[in-house]
Amino acid sequence: MKRHCPICCKSTDSETDADFPFCSERCRTLDLGNWASEKYKISEPVIDESIDEGAADTSAPRIPHRDTNEHNG
């Protein structure tokens, strides 16, 4: 897969560049530094704050029980 490095825009290739999608360890480190210094921000909240936390069911979806002793003859 070919892309452009998100830091310097140099062409990168997933098959040949060990630091893909970055072109080098330097660009990878610069990107990490940008996250650490909060230069990047997530534009939308991860959690919808309009939903009441007590009312939301965060458990896994229920799967109907299947009788394992059922004989198909």
Helices and strands as residue ranges (DSSP letters): E 2-4, E 11-13, H 25-36
